Amino acid sequence: MSGLSDVRLTLYQQELLEIPGARVASRDPQESRWQQFWRRVRTRKQLLELSDAQLRDIGISREQAKLEAMRPFWRC
């Protein structure tokens, strides 16, 4: 499923940010705000479409997926 890698990268990035001194590469500087918006909309919608087995594979629960999908588009 396309978009699954975006979800994994986002979750991995959040884990790295919790580590003191960790540095995470920023998004593509050529990506416009509209592209970011549509990527977030698309990947959050795809997150809701994942099966329970797929969610287990990426290490999140159905509740966590719903919380992530409900985040406003302006929140990373």
Chimera marker file (.cmm) of the C-alpha trace (Angstrom):
<marker_set name="trace">
<marker id="1" x="0.000" y="0.000" z="0.000" r="1" g="1" b="0" radius="0.5"/>
<marker id="2" x="1.468" y="3.353" z="-0.939" r="1" g="1" b="0" radius="0.5"/>
<marker id="3" x="1.666" y="5.769" z="1.940" r="1" g="1" b="0" radius="0.5"/>
<marker id="4" x="2.562" y="3.066" z="4.417" r="1" g="1" b="0" radius="0.5"/>
<marker id="5" x="6.187" y="4.157" z="4.260" r="1" g="1" b="0" radius="0.5"/>
<marker id="6" x="5.115" y="7.747" z="5.061" r="1" g="1" b="0" radius="0.5"/>
<marker id="7" x="3.360" y="6.484" z="8.183" r="1" g="1" b="0" radius="0.5"/>
<marker id="8" x="6.390" y="4.472" z="9.234" r="1" g="1" b="0" radius="0.5"/>
<marker id="9" x="8.719" y="7.409" z="8.642" r="1" g="1" b="0" radius="0.5"/>
<marker id="10" x="6.489" y="9.755" z="10.613" r="1" g="1" b="0" radius="0.5"/>
<marker id="11" x="6.277" y="7.352" z="13.538" r="1" g="1" b="0" radius="0.5"/>
<marker id="12" x="10.021" y="6.704" z="13.410" r="1" g="1" b="0" radius="0.5"/>
<marker id="13" x="10.718" y="10.446" z="13.286" r="1" g="1" b="0" radius="0.5"/>
<marker id="14" x="8.566" y="10.982" z="16.380" r="1" g="1" b="0" radius="0.5"/>
<marker id="15" x="10.510" y="8.283" z="18.214" r="1" g="1" b="0" radius="0.5"/>
<marker id="16" x="13.802" y="9.913" z="17.251" r="1" g="1" b="0" radius="0.5"/>
<marker id="17" x="12.657" y="13.313" z="18.433" r="1" g="1" b="0" radius="0.5"/>
<marker id="18" x="12.149" y="11.841" z="21.906" r="1" g="1" b="0" radius="0.5"/>
<marker id="19" x="15.850" y="10.884" z="22.084" r="1" g="1" b="0" radius="0.5"/>
<marker id="20" x="17.995" y="13.711" z="23.513" r="1" g="1" b="0" radius="0.5"/>
<marker id="21" x="20.499" y="14.936" z="20.941" r="1" g="1" b="0" radius="0.5"/>
<marker id="22" x="18.931" y="13.038" z="18.027" r="1" g="1" b="0" radius="0.5"/>
<marker id="23" x="18.748" y="14.848" z="14.708" r="1" g="1" b="0" radius="0.5"/>
<marker id="24" x="16.169" y="14.088" z="12.055" r="1" g="1" b="0" radius="0.5"/>
<marker id="25" x="16.428" y="15.217" z="8.445" r="1" g="1" b="0" radius="0.5"/>
<marker id="26" x="13.760" y="17.715" z="7.439" r="1" g="1" b="0" radius="0.5"/>
<marker id="27" x="11.286" y="17.212" z="4.600" r="1" g="1" b="0" radius="0.5"/>
<marker id="28" x="12.141" y="18.008" z="1.011" r="1" g="1" b="0" radius="0.5"/>
<marker id="29" x="12.625" y="21.803" z="0.833" r="1" g="1" b="0" radius="0.5"/>
<marker id="30" x="11.061" y="21.789" z="-2.652" r="1" g="1" b="0" radius="0.5"/>
<marker id="31" x="7.787" y="20.409" z="-1.287" r="1" g="1" b="0" radius="0.5"/>
<marker id="32" x="5.236" y="23.215" z="-1.198" r="1" g="1" b="0" radius="0.5"/>
<marker id="33" x="2.772" y="23.719" z="1.625" r="1" g="1" b="0" radius="0.5"/>
<marker id="34" x="-0.032" y="22.434" z="-0.621" r="1" g="1" b="0" radius="0.5"/>
<marker id="35" x="1.956" y="19.293" z="-1.376" r="1" g="1" b="0" radius="0.5"/>
<marker id="36" x="2.509" y="18.801" z="2.352" r="1" g="1" b="0" radius="0.5"/>
<marker id="37" x="-1.199" y="19.325" z="2.989" r="1" g="1" b="0" radius="0.5"/>
<marker id="38" x="-2.278" y="16.778" z="0.375" r="1" g="1" b="0" radius="0.5"/>
<marker id="39" x="0.366" y="14.262" z="1.486" r="1" g="1" b="0" radius="0.5"/>
<marker id="40" x="-0.914" y="14.505" z="5.067" r="1" g="1" b="0" radius="0.5"/>
<marker id="41" x="-4.542" y="14.169" z="3.963" r="1" g="1" b="0" radius="0.5"/>
<marker id="42" x="-3.727" y="11.165" z="1.781" r="1" g="1" b="0" radius="0.5"/>
<marker id="43" x="-1.534" y="9.297" z="4.274" r="1" g="1" b="0" radius="0.5"/>
<marker id="44" x="-3.886" y="9.912" z="7.197" r="1" g="1" b="0" radius="0.5"/>
<marker id="45" x="-6.806" y="8.596" z="5.149" r="1" g="1" b="0" radius="0.5"/>
<marker id="46" x="-4.750" y="5.551" z="4.170" r="1" g="1" b="0" radius="0.5"/>
<marker id="47" x="-3.896" y="4.977" z="7.807" r="1" g="1" b="0" radius="0.5"/>
<marker id="48" x="-7.603" y="4.522" z="8.562" r="1" g="1" b="0" radius="0.5"/>
<marker id="49" x="-7.879" y="1.984" z="5.754" r="1" g="1" b="0" radius="0.5"/>
<marker id="50" x="-5.176" y="-0.327" z="7.151" r="1" g="1" b="0" radius="0.5"/>
<marker id="51" x="-6.238" y="-3.656" z="8.590" r="1" g="1" b="0" radius="0.5"/>
<marker id="52" x="-5.543" y="-4.584" z="12.204" r="1" g="1" b="0" radius="0.5"/>
<marker id="53" x="-2.740" y="-6.875" z="11.018" r="1" g="1" b="0" radius="0.5"/>
<marker id="54" x="-1.123" y="-4.050" z="9.033" r="1" g="1" b="0" radius="0.5"/>
<marker id="55" x="-1.377" y="-1.719" z="12.027" r="1" g="1" b="0" radius="0.5"/>
<marker id="56" x="0.302" y="-4.357" z="14.200" r="1" g="1" b="0" radius="0.5"/>
<marker id="57" x="3.076" y="-4.595" z="11.599" r="1" g="1" b="0" radius="0.5"/>
<marker id="58" x="3.877" y="-0.902" z="11.982" r="1" g="1" b="0" radius="0.5"/>
<marker id="59" x="3.461" y="-1.064" z="15.742" r="1" g="1" b="0" radius="0.5"/>
<marker id="60" x="0.381" y="1.050" z="16.396" r="1" g="1" b="0" radius="0.5"/>
<marker id="61" x="-3.104" y="0.313" z="17.664" r="1" g="1" b="0" radius="0.5"/>
<marker id="62" x="-6.396" y="1.121" z="15.956" r="1" g="1" b="0" radius="0.5"/>
<marker id="63" x="-6.948" y="3.893" z="18.536" r="1" g="1" b="0" radius="0.5"/>
<marker id="64" x="-3.536" y="5.444" z="17.776" r="1" g="1" b="0" radius="0.5"/>
<marker id="65" x="-4.345" y="5.314" z="14.057" r="1" g="1" b="0" radius="0.5"/>
<marker id="66" x="-7.650" y="7.113" z="14.655" r="1" g="1" b="0" radius="0.5"/>
<marker id="67" x="-5.945" y="9.785" z="16.761" r="1" g="1" b="0" radius="0.5"/>
<marker id="68" x="-3.312" y="10.356" z="14.077" r="1" g="1" b="0" radius="0.5"/>
<marker id="69" x="-5.928" y="10.500" z="11.312" r="1" g="1" b="0" radius="0.5"/>
<marker id="70" x="-7.994" y="13.084" z="13.210" r="1" g="1" b="0" radius="0.5"/>
<marker id="71" x="-5.080" y="15.498" z="13.625" r="1" g="1" b="0" radius="0.5"/>
<marker id="72" x="-5.561" y="18.802" z="11.799" r="1" g="1" b="0" radius="0.5"/>
<marker id="73" x="-3.697" y="19.106" z="8.496" r="1" g="1" b="0" radius="0.5"/>
<marker id="74" x="-1.451" y="21.851" z="9.849" r="1" g="1" b="0" radius="0.5"/>
<marker id="75" x="-0.070" y="19.566" z="12.565" r="1" g="1" b="0" radius="0.5"/>
<marker id="76" x="2.901" y="17.400" z="11.551" r="1" g="1" b="0" radius="0.5"/>
<link id1="1" id2="2" r="1" g="1" b="0" radius="0.2"/>
<link id1="2" id2="3" r="1" g="1" b="0" radius="0.2"/>
<link id1="3" id2="4" r="1" g="1" b="0" radius="0.2"/>
<link id1="4" id2="5" r="1" g="1" b="0" radius="0.2"/>
<link id1="5" id2="6" r="1" g="1" b="0" radius="0.2"/>
<link id1="6" id2="7" r="1" g="1" b="0" radius="0.2"/>
<link id1="7" id2="8" r="1" g="1" b="0" radius="0.2"/>
<link id1="8" id2="9" r="1" g="1" b="0" radius="0.2"/>
<link id1="9" id2="10" r="1" g="1" b="0" radius="0.2"/>
<link id1="10" id2="11" r="1" g="1" b="0" radius="0.2"/>
<link id1="11" id2="12" r="1" g="1" b="0" radius="0.2"/>
<link id1="12" id2="13" r="1" g="1" b="0" radius="0.2"/>
<link id1="13" id2="14" r="1" g="1" b="0" radius="0.2"/>
<link id1="14" id2="15" r="1" g="1" b="0" radius="0.2"/>
<link id1="15" id2="16" r="1" g="1" b="0" radius="0.2"/>
<link id1="16" id2="17" r="1" g="1" b="0" radius="0.2"/>
<link id1="17" id2="18" r="1" g="1" b="0" radius="0.2"/>
<link id1="18" id2="19" r="1" g="1" b="0" radius="0.2"/>
<link id1="19" id2="20" r="1" g="1" b="0" radius="0.2"/>
<link id1="20" id2="21" r="1" g="1" b="0" radius="0.2"/>
<link id1="21" id2="22" r="1" g="1" b="0" radius="0.2"/>
<link id1="22" id2="23" r="1" g="1" b="0" radius="0.2"/>
<link id1="23" id2="24" r="1" g="1" b="0" radius="0.2"/>
<link id1="24" id2="25" r="1" g="1" b="0" radius="0.2"/>
<link id1="25" id2="26" r="1" g="1" b="0" radius="0.2"/>
<link id1="26" id2="27" r="1" g="1" b="0" radius="0.2"/>
<link id1="27" id2="28" r="1" g="1" b="0" radius="0.2"/>
<link id1="28" id2="29" r="1" g="1" b="0" radius="0.2"/>
<link id1="29" id2="30" r="1" g="1" b="0" radius="0.2"/>
<link id1="30" id2="31" r="1" g="1" b="0" radius="0.2"/>
<link id1="31" id2="32" r="1" g="1" b="0" radius="0.2"/>
<link id1="32" id2="33" r="1" g="1" b="0" radius="0.2"/>
<link id1="33" id2="34" r="1" g="1" b="0" radius="0.2"/>
<link id1="34" id2="35" r="1" g="1" b="0" radius="0.2"/>
<link id1="35" id2="36" r="1" g="1" b="0" radius="0.2"/>
<link id1="36" id2="37" r="1" g="1" b="0" radius="0.2"/>
<link id1="37" id2="38" r="1" g="1" b="0" radius="0.2"/>
<link id1="38" id2="39" r="1" g="1" b="0" radius="0.2"/>
<link id1="39" id2="40" r="1" g="1" b="0" radius="0.2"/>
<link id1="40" id2="41" r="1" g="1" b="0" radius="0.2"/>
<link id1="41" id2="42" r="1" g="1" b="0" radius="0.2"/>
<link id1="42" id2="43" r="1" g="1" b="0" radius="0.2"/>
<link id1="43" id2="44" r="1" g="1" b="0" radius="0.2"/>
<link id1="44" id2="45" r="1" g="1" b="0" radius="0.2"/>
<link id1="45" id2="46" r="1" g="1" b="0" radius="0.2"/>
<link id1="46" id2="47" r="1" g="1" b="0" radius="0.2"/>
<link id1="47" id2="48" r="1" g="1" b="0" radius="0.2"/>
<link id1="48" id2="49" r="1" g="1" b="0" radius="0.2"/>
<link id1="49" id2="50" r="1" g="1" b="0" radius="0.2"/>
<link id1="50" id2="51" r="1" g="1" b="0" radius="0.2"/>
<link id1="51" id2="52" r="1" g="1" b="0" radius="0.2"/>
<link id1="52" id2="53" r="1" g="1" b="0" radius="0.2"/>
<link id1="53" id2="54" r="1" g="1" b="0" radius="0.2"/>
<link id1="54" id2="55" r="1" g="1" b="0" radius="0.2"/>
<link id1="55" id2="56" r="1" g="1" b="0" radius="0.2"/>
<link id1="56" id2="57" r="1" g="1" b="0" radius="0.2"/>
<link id1="57" id2="58" r="1" g="1" b="0" radius="0.2"/>
<link id1="58" id2="59" r="1" g="1" b="0" radius="0.2"/>
<link id1="59" id2="60" r="1" g="1" b="0" radius="0.2"/>
<link id1="60" id2="61" r="1" g="1" b="0" radius="0.2"/>
<link id1="61" id2="62" r="1" g="1" b="0" radius="0.2"/>
<link id1="62" id2="63" r="1" g="1" b="0" radius="0.2"/>
<link id1="63" id2="64" r="1" g="1" b="0" radius="0.2"/>
<link id1="64" id2="65" r="1" g="1" b="0" radius="0.2"/>
<link id1="65" id2="66" r="1" g="1" b="0" radius="0.2"/>
<link id1="66" id2="67" r="1" g="1" b="0" radius="0.2"/>
<link id1="67" id2="68" r="1" g="1" b="0" radius="0.2"/>
<link id1="68" id2="69" r="1" g="1" b="0" radius="0.2"/>
<link id1="69" id2="70" r="1" g="1" b="0" radius="0.2"/>
<link id1="70" id2="71" r="1" g="1" b="0" radius="0.2"/>
<link id1="71" id2="72" r="1" g="1" b="0" radius="0.2"/>
<link id1="72" id2="73" r="1" g="1" b="0" radius="0.2"/>
<link id1="73" id2="74" r="1" g="1" b="0" radius="0.2"/>
<link id1="74" id2="75" r="1" g="1" b="0" radius="0.2"/>
<link id1="75" id2="76" r="1" g="1" b="0" radius="0.2"/>
</marker_set>
